[in-house]
C-alpha cells in the first residue's frame, strides 16, 4: 500500500471495519485494477498496521436478529432430544412389555378443544384393574366406548402402558422429529450463511 495515497489507505481501513476484508479487496481490484493476490496482500498489510481503536465508532452494533438463527437451532435440537427420549421410552415398553388387551370405558374432552377426545382404557393385570388415559386427542375420536384396544404393559410397573397404534407410538415422534429437523436446518443454515457474509 506504499504506492497509494493516505486517503485510499483510510478508505481501505474503513471498508475492513465496516464491511470486512472481502469488500476491501473488491474495492482495490475495482479502483486500481489489482489482481486478487496483490489486493489480498495489500488488505492484510493494512489490517496488520491499522489501529482498531481508531475505528470503534464505525463498527456496526450487534443486531438482535443475529440471535434468531441460534434460537431456531437450539429449539430444533431440543425437539430432537425430546423426540429421541420419547422413542427410547416407547421402545423399552415394547421390548420389555407384554402385549395385552384393554377396553375403552369413556372418552374425555380436551381442555382446549371440546370436540377433540382421548380414550380412557381399562385393563386387568394380575387380578388388578387399572385405568389409563391417553394423551392423544383426536376429532373424530380414534376409539369408541366399549372398543377393545391392544396395549403393551410393563410387568414390573403395570401403570406404564403404550397403546399399540400409530397415534400413540409414532405421532408425537413424527411431529417433534420433523419440526426439530426443520428448525435445526433453518437455524444452522441461516447462521452459516450469515457467518460467510461477515
MOBEL-V797500 format. One line per field, one symbol per residue. psi: psi as a letter, one per 30 degrees, with the letter a starting at -180 (. if undefined). Layout:
psi=???
//
This chain:
psi=gfglleeeeeeeeeeeeefleeeeeeeeeeeggkleeeeeeeeeeeeefljfffgeffkkkkkefffeeeeeeeeeeeeeeeeeeeeeeeeeeeeflkkakakkflkklkfejffklkkkkklkjhgkklkkkkgjkljlkfllkfkkkklkkjefiffjljkileefefeeeeeeeeeeeeeeeeeeeeeeeeeef.
//
